[in-house]
């Protein structure tokens, strides 16, 4: 009789543990979510890089335009004086 009690208790414990483990598993959650990739699509990345490079190009063109306005033209620059240049020794 004691053996039947122990077997019955072991059987019930096993059933409870298996049902508990299977109750934690949900297939619907895994199926409903699409897989998330660590990176974007390569085509999207390329398009985004091209867009950013075009923006950088526009900014560089604007910066160059501003710098050209600030730098005097070659006709406005003073000519270097030969008087202030150091003399070279003739050895």
Secondary structure, 3 states (H helix, E strand, C coil): CHHHHHHHHHHHHHHHHHHHHHHHCCHHHHHHCCCCCCCCCHHHHHHHHHHHHHHHHHHHHHHHHHHHHHCCCCCCCCCCCCCCCCCCCCC
